[in-house]
Amino acid sequence: MITKEDMELRGSLFANRNKENEKAPDFYGSIWIEGVKYRLAGWNSWGKNSGKEYVQLKAEVDQKQEV
């Protein structure tokens, strides 16, 4: 059985292949930090000055703290 301790500082991101609109995230997933599960969302983006591609992330506490 996987415990919260096993998941500490580990997470996953998945490609969102079913984007319903342009503002929907390109990636979604979760990560555990200090025993708290966070939901992650990511959007492909490009630096205004550098022109380099990167992923912009948003994290929020997951109300379902299940492993």
C-alpha positions, 0 to 999 in steps of 0.5 A: 500500500502506498502511503503519503510518506512514499509520495512526499515530494513526488507528483505527476503531470499528464497531457490534457488531450481533451481541452474543452476551451482555449483557457483549459490547462495543457497539463494536469496532475498532482504533487505531495509537499509536506503531507499535503496534496496539491493539484497542478495545472500547466499551460504551454507558454513562451517568454516575451523577451527570450522566445523560449518555451516553458510551462507555467504552473498553478498549484492549489490544495486538493480538497480530496487528500487521498493517495 
